[in-house]
Amino acid sequence: MESPEHADHKVRAMPEITVYLTRWCPFCTRAITLLDSKNAEYKAIDVDADPSLRQEMMQRSGRRTVPQIFIGETHVGGCDDLFALERQGKLDSLINA
């Protein structure tokens, strides 16, 4: 039997965050640092490790540069786009949608 304080509590799954990156890219590092500051869980995909992963990133995003960030199925864009969402106060709602 559920305790009364948890009876109406629904657990919502957070959207999966995917970051296509390279380990040497300073913009990738900045984007990851921002996500870490939000305690966001993300899947980091190093496109230097496997050329097919860069192809996957390019097919999903239409872009060649890293990072390319997806929150759920939403293509956020790169590092500047991620920080723009943060400045606009929209990043938290996307991460916690």
NUDRENTI-89731 format. One record per residue: residue in three letters; y, z, x of N, C-alpha, C in turn. Coordinates in steps of 0.001 Angstrom, whole numbers, plus 524288, in hexadecimal, padded with zeros to 5 digits. Each point is the difference from the previous one (the first is absolute). Layout:
REM residues N
ALAYZXYZXYZX/...
This chain:
REM residues 97
MET7FB5E800008034D804A2800007FCB3804DD8000080377/GLU803C67FCC17FE8D804C47FFB18030F8036B804BE7FEFB/SER802A0801AB80425803A88044D7FF43804C67FDE57FD20/PRO802A1803557FCE88046A7FE337FCC88044B7FD5680325/GLU80108801E2804C38044F7FDB7802EF7FEB47FA8480203/HIS7FB047FE747FFE87FE7E7FACF801CD7FE4C7FC737FB83/ALA7FFD1801E57FB4A7FDF37FD017FB978031D7FB017FEF6/ASP805258002A800898033A7FB797FED9801877FCF3804E1/HIS7FE37801C98047A801657FD81804EC7FC967FB2E800E9/LYS802827FB8B800807FD3A7FB2380119801137FE7E805A8/VAL7FBFD7FEAD802CC8009B7FE5080566800D17FA217FFF8/ARG804587FE5380247801187FA6D800627FEEA7FE3380588/ALA7FD5B7FBB48006B7FF037FDC980524804FD7FD74801F8/MET8014C8010A804DA8048E7FD8D8025C7FE857FA768018B/PRO803BF7FC667FFE67FEB97FAA4801817FE917FFBB805C9/GLU7FC737FC78801437FE847FF51805768047A7FD68802EB/ILE8014A8022180478804177FDCC803507FD527FD658049E/THR801537FB1E800DF7FDD17FD088045C804787FE3880376/VAL7FF68800F980517803F27FE60803C57FD5B7FC8A80416/TYR801757FB09800047FE3B7FC718041D803C7800BC8048C/LEU7FDEB800EF804B88035080157804657FD907FE6380527/THR80306800C3804247FE017FFDB8054C801958052B8027D/ARG7FCF1801C4803A5801028052680263804DE800258036A/TRP801BD7FB83801F4804737FFE380396805387FEF07FD4B/CYS7FFEC7FF217FAEF804AA7FE827FD0F80350804CA7FE90/PRO804F480030801CC80352804817FEB280143800667FA26/PHE800597FB8D7FD4E8010E8001C7FA617FB4F802367FD06/CYS7FB557FECB801F07FB3A802317FDAB7FFFD805EE8009D/THR80170801C2804A6800328059C80112803E3802B87FC6E/ARG804907FD9E7FF37803F88024B7FC817FE06800537FA6C/ALA7FD687FBDB7FE2D7FDF97FFF07FAA17FBDF804407FF53/ILE7FC7780073803C17FBDA803F77FFC48025C8057780029/THR80406800BE8032C8029A805158005E80259801877FAB9/LEU802637FC427FD3C8022D8011F7FAD87FBAB8016D7FC27/LEU7FBC27FD047FFFF7FBA6801387FC787FDA78055580144/ASP7FF8C80134805107FDFC8052980192803948045D7FE11/SER805207FF198002B803B5804057FE3B7FF79801017FA20/LYS7FDDE7FC2F7FD307FF1C800877FA5D7FA888021B7FED7/ASN7FD0280127804267FA87801AC7FF697FCD37FC017FCED/ALA801637FB0A8009C7FD487FBCC7FD4C7FB247FE7C8031B/GLU7FBC77FF3F7FD357FB457FE078027A800437FA137FFF1/TYR7FE877FD9F8044C800427FA53800637FB917FE0180364/LYS7FEE77FB0A7FF4E7FC0F7FD568031A802F57FC83803D0/ALA7FF718011680508802927FCE9804077FC377FBD0801E1/ILE801AA7FB227FFBD7FCC67FB9D801AC802A47FD70804AD/ASP7FD9B800908049C8021A7FDC8804D17FE8C7FA3B8003E/VAL803D47FC977FF377FEED7FA657FFCE7FF027FDAF80565/ASP8013F802E48042B7FEC07FE24805427FA2E8007E80128/ALA7FD6A803867FD4C7FA7980109801007FC7A7FB8C7FE27/ASP801C87FD077FC137FCAE7FBFD7FDAC803847FBCD7FD94/PRO7FFCC7FB298020D8035F7FBD67FDE87FF497FF0F7FA22/SER7FB5E801027FDE87FF357FF337FA6280340803E57FCCD/LEU801368048B8024B80343803DD7FD41805A37FE1B7FFAA/ARG801DE7FD54804158054C7FDC27FFBF800247FBBD7FBD2/GLN7FBE17FCE57FFAC7FFA17FBFB7FBF3800298027C7FA8E/GLU7FD14804417FF5A7FFF2802D27FB028057D801DD7FEA6/MET802BB80241803DE80551801EF7FF31803907FB8B7FE5A/MET7FF987FB89802B28035F7FB8D7FED77FEE27FDCF7FA94/GLN7FB127FFF67FE687FEAC7FE267FAC68021F803A57FBD4/ARG7FFA780513800F7801DD803CD7FC18805EF800217FFAD/SER802A07FFBB80486805A4800E88001E803447FB098005A/GLY7FDA97FBCF8020B8030A7FB4B800F88035E8006B804D9/ARG7FF318041A8031180329800F6804B17FC7680088804C7/ARG802587FEE18049C7FD188004C804E98012F804F48030E/THR8045A802877FED4801C7804748031B7FD9B805197FE17/VAL7FFCD803C5803897FE2A805467FEAD80493803B980054/PRO7FFC88044F7FD1B7FBE5801667FC53800A57FD237FAD2/GLN7FBC37FFA47FD2F800137FE4D7FA887FD84804647FCE5/ILE802D9801FE7FC397FE83804BE7FD3B7FF047FECF7FA42/PHE7FB9F801F07FE117FE957FF847FA837FF398056A7FDC6/ILE8023F800FE7FB787FF00804D87FD1E7FD627FE437FAF9/GLY7FAFC8013D7FF997FCD77FDBB7FBDB7FFD27FA2B800F9/GLU801017FCEA7FBFE800247FA56800A4805957FE02800EB/THR803C68039A8003B805727FE89800D18011C7FF28805C1/HIS801D47FB568015C8018B7FEE2805608058180214800C8/VAL8006A8042D8030F8050B802738010F803107FCBD803E0/GLY7FD497FDD2803DA802957FD008041D7FF32802B080534/GLY804077FFC5803447FFB38024380535802A68054880060/CYS8011180185804CE8025A8051A8011780557800977FD62/ASP803587FC18800928053D800517FDA67FFA98007F7FA18/ASP7FC4A7FD3C7FDA97FF4B800417FA547FE3D805777FE55/LEU7FC8380251803127FE1B8054A7FED58047D803EE8003E/PHE803347FF988041C8047380396800858041B7FF097FBCB/ALA800967FB257FE46803AC7FED77FBBA7FE3A802B57FB00/LEU7FAE67FFE07FEEC7FDF2802CD7FB6C8011A805D48006A/GLU7FF6B8021F804AB8011280593800D6805C18012C7FEF2/ARG8038C7FCCA802098059E800DD7FF288016F7FF9C7FA40/GLN7FD4D7FC927FD1C801097FF477FA6F7FD6A804387FCA8/GLY7FCE58036B802697FD5C804207FD227FB497FE0A7FCE3/LYS7FDE97FB6C801747FBA37FDB37FD0E7FAB78009E802A7/LEU7FFF480185804F47FB0D80036802DE7FC59804277FDD8/ASP80202804A77FEEA7FCA2804397FE0F7FD447FE8A7FAEC/SER802DC7FD6E7FC777FD887FE957FB017FBD87FBD0800C7/LEU800BC7FC7B803B17FBF67FC1D801207FB21802868024F/ILE800D98038A803AE7FB918029A802907FD0E803657FC20/ASN802D1802817FC797FD90803AF7FC577FEDC7FDB07FAA6/ALA800587FAD37FF847FF357FD727FAE97FA86800EB7FDE9/
